[in-house]
């Protein structure tokens, strides 16, 4: 199954709405984890990209890139306690092809970081 940020985004968006992580988790705990990738970029770069947009999402209007990064890091720490397989991809200075290559490399490893044969 491939999803676009479902549980981690839920932990971030609902935290911005004032809910605490245990409550948010109670609504999401039955989603089966596979692997989650967190794509991280410099918050100033993200702020520049957002400033160039004509419209923003609710998250982009309520939060800011630094706050979002911190909330995603908290979500990652929380989900780590729930045995989710997670990886951070540092996107700074990388083009999309390099980011995808990093993800593919991680998909080719098991939970212990060993190559899958």
N, C-alpha and C positions, 0 to 999 in steps of 0.2 A: 504494500500500500504506500502510495506517495501522497503526502498532504503538504499544504503550504502553511507552515507555522501554527497549526491548530492549537495544540496544548500550550506550547511556550507563549504564543500570542495571547491566548486566553489568560494566562497568568499575568501578562504585562497589562493588557487592556483593562481587565477587571481590577487590577491593583490601582491603576489610574482612576478608576471609579470609586476607590476607597475600600475595596474588599481585601481581607487578608489572605495569604497564600493557603492556609488550611481550608478555608471556606471555598476558595476557587477550586482547589484540588478535589474537594468533595463532589463537584459537578463534573470533573474530568477524569477521575481516577480509573474509569473503566475503559478508557482508550488504550489500546494495546500499543506499547512502544516498539519501534523497530530501530530507527537511528534518526538522530536530529543533528542538523548542521546549523551553526550560528555563524552568519557571515558578518564580520566586524570590519568597520571602516572608521577612520578618524571622524569624530563628531563634527568638526569644522567642515570637512568635505561634505558630509551629509547635509549640514545646514546650508551650505552653498547650493547644493542640488535642489533642496526644498525651496529656497528663495527664488529659484528660476521657474518653478512650477506655477501654472495659472490657478490651480486649486489644490487644496490639501485634504487629506482624510481626517477623520475625527481625532485619531491618535496624534497625527502631525500637528493639529491645531491645539490640542490640550497639553501635550508633552513637548519635549525638545530632545534633540539627538543624544545629549549626555544623559538625560534622565532615562530615556529608552534603553540605552546601552547598559546602564546600571540595573534597570529592572530585568533585562534579559539575562544578565549575569546572575541576579538573584534567582530567577526562574531556573537557570541551568544548575545552580547549586542545589536548589530544592529538588529538581528532578533527578539529580545525581543520587540523592538519598532514596529515591524510588527505583533505583537501578536502571535508569534509562541510559542507552548508549548514545553519547553525545560528543560532538567535536566542534571546536571553534576554528573557523577559517579566517585567517587574517587577510583581508582584501587590500590592505594598503599597498599602493604601487603596483597592483596586479591588474592585468586585463581580464576580461571574462573567460577567455580560454584557459588562463593560468588558474583561475578560481575553480573552474570545472575539473581541470586535471587534478587539483588537490582533493576534490571531493571523490573523484573516481579512485584515486589511490587509496583513500580511506575505506571506500566500499569494498575494495579488494583485500581487506584485512578482517580478522575475526575480532571478538570482544577483547582479546588480549593484545591486539596490534600485530598479530602474526599473519603473514600472507595466507590467503585461502587458496588451496590447490585444487 
